[in-house]
Amino acid sequence: MTTNSVSPARHRRLGDQTWQDHAVCQSTEHNPVDPEIFFPEPDETDKITAAKSLCVQCPVRRTCLDAALEGGDTEGIRGGLTEEERGPLHEKLASRLDYSRVNDTVAGHDVHLTHAERRAVEHAAYRHGVSAQRLAWLLKVTEEHAKKRYREIRRAERNRTLNQPTTNTSPPEISDERLSRGDFGRAA
């Protein structure tokens, strides 16, 4: 019997560069790689193809791409994508909301977070009863700031429940009269 399992996402920790040791682009005695192929001119299609073919084989390609996006790297081929291909991803990065990153952070790992992901961590921590002190540690903020965010979340939750319309509709009265087809109107 064969079972397939998906391993959890492993995100690069703050300041962690150890992933680079596993990159295919690292030149070794047995695998000499010219770093210049990762910085081709737009018309050097042979270099672009060679660099991308190495990236396809790389076990840390996703981490490389994340590092390039989070670090604002706009030059060269990173994570298997050219500068032009990464452009739209750079633009969308601020709005990224990856719940595996949120969960990693709530679990205590130092992960690069976008603004949206930081807000999601705050809400998840609030819902799960994480102390303000722990939230402060997770997000690298002061405990006072964490308490302030919890107050804002609590206020937003309260306002959301207050603004929900209450509908106390009683069920329609049932009569002994038989309904006819005309009582239901016509379909448009």
N, C-alpha and C positions, 0 to 999 in steps of 0.2 A: 504494500500500500504506500503510495507516494502522497505526501502532503506538501502543498505549496504555502510558504509563509512569506510575508513581506516584512523585511526588517524595518524597524523604526528609522525615521529620518535622523541622520547625524549631522548636526549643524556645526559649523565652525564656531569655536568659542572666541570671545573677545581676546585679541592679541595672539591667538594661536596661529602659527605659521607652519606647524609640523606636517600639515597635509602636503606641503610642497615636496617633502622627502619621497612621497609616493607618486609624484607626477611623472608622466612619461617624458615630458620635455626636459627633465633634469639630465644633463649630460654626465655619463659615467664612462669608465674605461671600456666597458662592454657595449655601451650604447651611446656613442658620440652623437650629440645633437647640436646643430648650429643654431644658437638662439636668434640669429638674424632672420630665420624663416618666419618667426612670429611677429616680425615688424616689417611686412612687405609694403611696397608702394601699391596703390590701387590697381595699377596695370600689371603687376607681377603675379599673374594667375598661377604659375607653377609653384611659387612659394606659398601662396594661399592654400592651394590644394594639398601640398606637402604638410603644412602646419595642421590643417583640419584633419588629415588622415591620421596624424599622431594623436590629436585630441580625441578622436573617436575611440581610440584604444585606452584612453586614460581613465583610471579608476577614481580619480578625484576631479573629474571634469566639472561636475555640478558645483563643487566647493570652489573651484577656480573661478567659475562664472560668478558665483555669489560674492567672492572676494573682490572681483573686478567691479561689480555693480556697487557694492557697499563702499568700496574705496574710491569710487569715482574714476577708475581707470578708463580712459577713453582712447588709448593708443594700443595698437597691436591686436593680435588674436588671443583671446582669453576664453577659456571654457568652450572652445570650438566655434566661437563666433567672431566675426570681424567687427571693427569699430562701428561700421554702418549698421550691422545686424544687432549690435547691443544698444544702439541709440534709443529705440522705442522702449527697451527694457529699463534704461536709465530714467526715462521720463515717467514710467509707471512705478518705479521703485518706492516712492514715497507713499503710495496708496496700497502697497502690498500688505495682505493680511493672510499670513500662513499660520494656521492654527497649530501645526507641529512645532513652530518656533515659540508660540505662546505657551504650549504645554511644556516644552523644554525649559522655558524660563520659570514657569510656576514650579517645576520640579527642582529648580535651584541651579540651572546651568546658565552661564554668562553667554548669551547669544545676541548677535546683532539684531536689533529690532527697529522697525519703522515706527512712525508716530502711531499709525493705526494699530500695530501689534502691541505697542506699549499700552494703549487704551484698552485693548482686549485683555491684556495681563491684569490690569487694574480691576476690570469687571469680573474676570474669572476669580481673582483672589478675593474680591468682596463676596461673591456668591459662595465661595468655599470656606469663608470664615478665616482667611489668612490674616494674621495680625498686621497692624500698620507697621510695626517694627520689621517684620519679615518682608512686607511689600517694599519698604524703604531699602532693605538690603538687596532684594531682587532687582530693583530698578536703579540702584545706585543714586538714590535721592535721600533727602533728609526725612526723618520720621514725621516732622511737622507737615512736610509736603504730602506724604502718604496719607496722613490723617485728613488733610484738606481734600485730597482726591476722593477719599471714602465718604466725606460729608457731601461732596458734590454728587457722587453716585447715589447715595442714600436719598438726597433731595430729588434727583431725577427719577428714581424709582417711585418715590412717594407721589410726585407730580403726575407720573404716568398713570398710576392707579386712580388718582383723583380726577383726571381728565377723561377716563373711560366712561362712556355713557352707560347708565344703568337702564335696562329695559325690563320692566315688569309687565310683560304682556300676558294676559290670561288666555288660556286656550279658547278657541271659538266654541260657542255653545252648539251642541248637537241637537238637532230636532228630529222628530220622527218622520218628517217629510222626505220623500225620496228625491235625490238630486237628479236633474235631467241633464242631457248633454249641453243644453243652452246655458246652464249655470256656470260653465267653465270658460266662456268666452271663445274667441276664435284665435287660432294660431296665426301669427303674422306671415 
